[in-house]
Amino acid sequence: MSAKTELRQVALLLAVGVMALIPAGPAGAQTSNSCAENELPSPVIDLMKAKFPGWRPEQLSDLRSDDQQLWVKAHGNQCPGTAVGHFESPDRLSYAVFLVPQSDPTGGYTLLVFNRMPSGDTYVWKLLGQARAPTYSGMVIETAPPGKYSDYEDARISVTTKLDGFYLELIEQGAFLYYWSRGRYKSIRVSG
């Protein structure tokens, strides 16, 4: 083998080694749903990709470092962009998803709930909120158990839920409870 051939092989191996060390892209721009893939059924993931291209469920890495620590302390490795519960029916799981733009996780959000139809594996989605402007990076969602909840500003206003609900929380700033009532989602501010 000539010296030139050996030099080319070494250069090629170095180039491949360097490429292996370069991450595929910034954490906020990843196209994988990572934690959400473990919590959502594949028909929901497929529907999100088809109907909301360029958006993905919020990831732990999207939160500021102090918010990440608070989230992990309270929720372990649960995904801050998904909540799973019996939101609309006691016999079927529903999936709340907090989507953020892949290119800029603080560039807006879309809040959705996916529910399986009573017959088959078909899912439908409901839009509960959205913003297309810069947003606070500490917004997360989590499942809330059935129970009695009072309005943060007026304790005389309360709601008792028989099904799970979910919180849309601004870490250390306040939370809204979303719950199913009379065929639609309603919300109440439960902390400030």
Long-range contacts (C-beta under 8 A, 24 or more apart in sequence): 27-59, 27-61, 27-62, 28-59, 28-61, 28-62, 28-102, 28-103, 28-104, 28-105, 29-102, 29-103, 30-56, 30-59, 30-102, 31-56, 31-102, 33-57, 34-59, 34-79, 35-59, 35-60, 35-77, 35-78, 35-79, 35-81, 35-82, 36-79, 36-81, 36-82, 36-97, 38-79, 39-78, 39-79, 39-82, 39-84, 39-95, 40-82, 40-95, 40-97, 40-114, 41-95, 41-123, 43-121, 43-122, 43-123, 44-95, 44-97, 44-114, 44-123, 47-114, 47-123, 47-125, 48-97, 48-99, 48-112, 48-114, 51-125, 52-99, 52-110, 52-112, 54-101, 54-102, 54-103, 55-99, 55-100, 55-101, 55-102, 55-110, 56-81, 56-99, 56-100, 56-102, 57-81, 57-82, 57-97, 57-98, 57-99, 57-100, 58-98, 58-99, 58-100, 58-105, 58-109, 58-139, 58-140, 59-105, 62-100, 62-105, 62-106, 62-137, 63-137, 63-138, 63-140, 63-171, 64-137, 64-138, 67-137, 67-138, 67-140, 67-171, 67-172, 70-171, 70-172, 71-140, 71-171, 75-142, 78-142, 80-140, 80-141, 80-142, 81-140, 81-141, 82-141, 83-141, 83-142, 83-143, 83-166, 83-167, 84-143, 85-143, 85-144, 85-163, 85-164, 85-165, 85-166, 86-163, 86-164, 87-113, 87-115, 87-163, 87-164, 87-165, 87-166, 87-178, 87-179, 87-180, 88-113, 88-115, 88-163, 88-180, 89-115, 89-163, 90-162, 90-163, 92-116, 92-118, 96-128, 96-141, 96-143, 96-166, 96-178, 97-141, 98-139, 98-140, 98-141, 98-168, 105-137, 106-134, 106-135, 106-136, 106-137, 107-132, 107-133, 107-134, 107-135, 108-132, 108-133, 108-134, 108-135, 109-135, 109-139, 111-141, 111-168, 113-178, 113-185, 126-185, 128-178, 128-185, 129-168, 136-170, 136-173, 138-170, 138-171, 138-172, 138-173, 139-168, 139-169, 139-170, 139-171, 140-168, 140-169, 140-171, 141-166, 141-167, 141-168, 141-169, 142-166, 142-167, 142-169, 143-167, 144-177, 144-179, 149-177, 149-179, 149-188, 149-190, 150-190, 151-188, 151-189, 151-190, 152-189, 152-190, 152-191, 152-192, 153-189, 153-192, 157-188, 159-186, 159-188
